[in-house]
Amino acid sequence: MDCLKIDDIINNPDLAKYLITFDPGQTIFLEGDDTQDLYVLVSGQVEIFKGDQKIREITEEGAVFGEVSFFLGDQRTASVKAETRVEVICIPKEEINLFLKECPTAGPDIIRHLSQWLDEATQILYGLKQVSDQLPDAVILTDKDGRILVWNSAAEKLYGRDWPQMRDTNVDEIYVNPEEYNNFLKEVQNQYSTTEKIFDIKHPRKGIRCISTSFTVLYDGHHNLQGVLSLGRDVTATKKLEKKYKRAFLWLMSAFVLIGLLTAIIFWGYPYYSKGHQAVDTRQKELINLLAKDYVLLNSWLTDALRGQKTEIIRQAMQRFFKIQQMTANPYTGLVLLDTDRKVVGAYSAGSDTAARNMIGNSYAAIDFQGSEDSLHKVLTVYRAEKNHPMGKKGTEIAFELYIDNVFKGWLVFQMDMDALADTYGIDENSLKNLQFDKP
């Protein structure tokens, strides 16, 4: 601790106005305060706290404290309390010139102390930059206002700007859309977590580049924002390839769906025209063809989502399916997607979206999947608790096996409107069990 020689200060009668006494336990200033006065300890002992934790004590006569806020013009970074009866010299920031004029002998010591503090802070930042230069990812450290404090060598290569250019500049200057960056940073702060997002940046020579950036928000002991640490890597080539595949996929998807629908209608309908084992009336054939068409359509939409169990994408696909169904007679009240363990990974209800979301994670393991071993479909009888049916309302559902690359991946379950089935197709629960759906 670098201490001032305060004999001249104490013995100077003109400086009595700067002398303040604190009783034991009394707070001198609090962390987060906007005060920026500089203090010199005359006698006694003070304690410094970060949050609720005591980090050190000051006992040396002439010790200076409060210099961080004084020097940076920022809020207090710690709290200081009197442990014993304390006398201090309190120098308001706006009166520092007057103080030095009234006590010129203290000027060199104060200047030396502040210079030493600044040198130590500079060495810390320099050491941090030296460490970050060894990392393969682009490292950027900013203060709470976005001012760049550390910019490693990988960042120089990735963003096309060297450290002297970026020192003390605002980080949002490198982004094509600074508002997008600032809005996302607010979301990260609200979630209190490390989050990753791809941003477009302006490279001086290479033009627009796609940079995948992960953020860690830095807080003090009172959860006040102190800065942001980010790691970036170039994913431009990957994003361009994804766009090409997406365009090709969208172009081919319509053709595949149409071919799939035609194939399914022919393939699924053929056994009922060629086999004479069981008579199937016209309305049952219509229901079989409807279920076959809707099964193939949903299977094509849900295949990729099922691989990653992406709940929101599954829900959007199901919602799109029900919008299509609004144009025709719809015998369904909802859809459920199960994995191989019969756990719900996606659901949609034509009536209550909340009820569908609450199903995610539930299990169908205890429900009896009724039907022939040779059939692709199974009939389920379920009881779901509702406001008007606390003991459970009976429902009937049809489950179809889902395959990806000939590998069993789960079940697609249609929740059936039995009243609509009876009116439109003359079908009851037993008739559903007897429908003939052969595996392809």
ChimeraX attribute file (.defattr): number of C-alpha atoms within 10 A of each C-alpha:
attribute: neighborCount
match mode: 1-to-1
recipient: residues
	/A:1	11
	/A:2	14
	/A:3	16
	/A:4	22
	/A:5	15
	/A:6	19
	/A:7	11
	/A:8	13
	/A:9	22
	/A:10	15
	/A:11	10
	/A:12	12
	/A:13	9
	/A:14	12
	/A:15	15
	/A:16	12
	/A:17	10
	/A:18	16
	/A:19	17
	/A:20	14
	/A:21	16
	/A:22	18
	/A:23	15
	/A:24	15
	/A:25	15
	/A:26	16
	/A:27	15
	/A:28	19
	/A:29	19
	/A:30	19
	/A:31	19
	/A:32	15
	/A:33	14
	/A:34	13
	/A:35	18
	/A:36	22
	/A:37	23
	/A:38	21
	/A:39	22
	/A:40	24
	/A:41	24
	/A:42	25
	/A:43	18
	/A:44	20
	/A:45	19
	/A:46	26
	/A:47	19
	/A:48	22
	/A:49	18
	/A:50	17
	/A:51	16
	/A:52	11
	/A:53	10
	/A:54	13
	/A:55	11
	/A:56	11
	/A:57	15
	/A:58	19
	/A:59	16
	/A:60	18
	/A:61	18
	/A:62	21
	/A:63	20
	/A:64	22
	/A:65	20
	/A:66	21
	/A:67	20
	/A:68	19
	/A:69	21
	/A:70	21
	/A:71	16
	/A:72	11
	/A:73	14
	/A:74	14
	/A:75	16
	/A:76	22
	/A:77	19
	/A:78	23
	/A:79	21
	/A:80	24
	/A:81	21
	/A:82	23
	/A:83	20
	/A:84	16
	/A:85	15
	/A:86	22
	/A:87	20
	/A:88	22
	/A:89	24
	/A:90	17
	/A:91	21
	/A:92	17
	/A:93	16
	/A:94	11
	/A:95	11
	/A:96	14
	/A:97	14
	/A:98	12
	/A:99	19
	/A:100	15
	/A:101	12
	/A:102	15
	/A:103	15
	/A:104	14
	/A:105	14
	/A:106	18
	/A:107	17
	/A:108	11
	/A:109	16
	/A:110	20
	/A:111	11
	/A:112	13
	/A:113	19
	/A:114	17
	/A:115	13
	/A:116	13
	/A:117	16
	/A:118	16
	/A:119	11
	/A:120	12
	/A:121	12
	/A:122	12
	/A:123	12
	/A:124	12
	/A:125	14
	/A:126	14
	/A:127	13
	/A:128	16
	/A:129	19
	/A:130	14
	/A:131	11
	/A:132	21
	/A:133	18
	/A:134	11
	/A:135	13
	/A:136	14
	/A:137	19
	/A:138	23
	/A:139	22
	/A:140	21
	/A:141	24
	/A:142	22
	/A:143	18
	/A:144	15
	/A:145	12
	/A:146	17
	/A:147	18
	/A:148	21
	/A:149	22
	/A:150	25
	/A:151	23
	/A:152	23
	/A:153	21
	/A:154	22
	/A:155	23
	/A:156	16
	/A:157	12
	/A:158	17
	/A:159	22
	/A:160	15
	/A:161	17
	/A:162	15
	/A:163	15
	/A:164	9
	/A:165	9
	/A:166	18
	/A:167	14
	/A:168	15
	/A:169	15
	/A:170	15
	/A:171	20
	/A:172	17
	/A:173	13
	/A:174	18
	/A:175	19
	/A:176	16
	/A:177	14
	/A:178	16
	/A:179	11
	/A:180	13
	/A:181	17
	/A:182	13
	/A:183	10
	/A:184	16
	/A:185	17
	/A:186	10
	/A:187	12
	/A:188	17
	/A:189	18
	/A:190	9
	/A:191	11
	/A:192	13
	/A:193	12
	/A:194	13
	/A:195	17
	/A:196	16
	/A:197	12
	/A:198	18
	/A:199	20
	/A:200	19
	/A:201	20
	/A:202	17
	/A:203	18
	/A:204	11
	/A:205	9
	/A:206	9
	/A:207	10
	/A:208	15
	/A:209	21
	/A:210	20
	/A:211	22
	/A:212	16
	/A:213	19
	/A:214	15
	/A:215	20
	/A:216	19
	/A:217	20
	/A:218	18
	/A:219	15
	/A:220	14
	/A:221	14
	/A:222	13
	/A:223	10
	/A:224	11
	/A:225	15
	/A:226	14
	/A:227	19
	/A:228	21
	/A:229	17
	/A:230	18
	/A:231	20
	/A:232	24
	/A:233	19
	/A:234	18
	/A:235	15
	/A:236	16
	/A:237	10
	/A:238	10
	/A:239	15
	/A:240	12
	/A:241	10
	/A:242	12
	/A:243	11
	/A:244	10
	/A:245	12
	/A:246	12
	/A:247	11
	/A:248	11
	/A:249	12
	/A:250	10
	/A:251	11
	/A:252	11
	/A:253	14
	/A:254	11
	/A:255	11
	/A:256	14
	/A:257	18
	/A:258	13
	/A:259	12
	/A:260	17
	/A:261	19
	/A:262	14
	/A:263	14
	/A:264	20
	/A:265	18
	/A:266	13
	/A:267	16
	/A:268	20
	/A:269	19
	/A:270	11
	/A:271	14
	/A:272	18
	/A:273	11
	/A:274	8
	/A:275	9
	/A:276	9
	/A:277	8
	/A:278	10
	/A:279	10
	/A:280	15
	/A:281	10
	/A:282	10
	/A:283	14
	/A:284	20
	/A:285	17
	/A:286	14
	/A:287	19
	/A:288	20
	/A:289	18
	/A:290	14
	/A:291	18
	/A:292	20
	/A:293	20
	/A:294	16
	/A:295	20
	/A:296	19
	/A:297	18
	/A:298	17
	/A:299	18
	/A:300	16
	/A:301	18
	/A:302	22
	/A:303	17
	/A:304	14
	/A:305	18
	/A:306	22
	/A:307	11
	/A:308	9
	/A:309	18
	/A:310	14
	/A:311	17
	/A:312	14
	/A:313	17
	/A:314	24
	/A:315	24
	/A:316	15
	/A:317	15
	/A:318	23
	/A:319	19
	/A:320	13
	/A:321	16
	/A:322	19
	/A:323	11
	/A:324	10
	/A:325	14
	/A:326	9
	/A:327	8
	/A:328	8
	/A:329	9
	/A:330	16
	/A:331	21
	/A:332	18
	/A:333	17
	/A:334	22
	/A:335	24
	/A:336	24
	/A:337	27
	/A:338	26
	/A:339	20
	/A:340	12
	/A:341	12
	/A:342	17
	/A:343	19
	/A:344	21
	/A:345	24
	/A:346	28
	/A:347	26
	/A:348	26
	/A:349	20
	/A:350	15
	/A:351	10
	/A:352	11
	/A:353	14
	/A:354	10
	/A:355	13
	/A:356	18
	/A:357	17
	/A:358	10
	/A:359	16
	/A:360	18
	/A:361	13
	/A:362	12
	/A:363	15
	/A:364	16
	/A:365	10
	/A:366	7
	/A:367	12
	/A:368	12
	/A:369	16
	/A:370	14
	/A:371	16
	/A:372	14
	/A:373	8
	/A:374	10
	/A:375	16
	/A:376	16
	/A:377	25
	/A:378	23
	/A:379	22
	/A:380	21
	/A:381	14
	/A:382	15
	/A:383	13
	/A:384	11
	/A:385	11
	/A:386	11
	/A:387	8
	/A:388	8
	/A:389	11
	/A:390	9
	/A:391	11
	/A:392	13
	/A:393	13
	/A:394	11
	/A:395	15
	/A:396	17
	/A:397	23
	/A:398	22
	/A:399	23
	/A:400	20
	/A:401	19
	/A:402	23
	/A:403	13
	/A:404	14
	/A:405	7
	/A:406	7
	/A:407	8
	/A:408	12
	/A:409	18
	/A:410	22
	/A:411	23
	/A:412	23
	/A:413	22
	/A:414	23
	/A:415	22
	/A:416	19
	/A:417	16
	/A:418	20
	/A:419	13
	/A:420	15
	/A:421	20
	/A:422	13
	/A:423	10
	/A:424	16
	/A:425	18
	/A:426	15
	/A:427	18
	/A:428	14
	/A:429	18
	/A:430	9
	/A:431	10
	/A:432	20
	/A:433	17
	/A:434	15
	/A:435	19
	/A:436	21
	/A:437	20
	/A:438	14
	/A:439	11
	/A:440	7
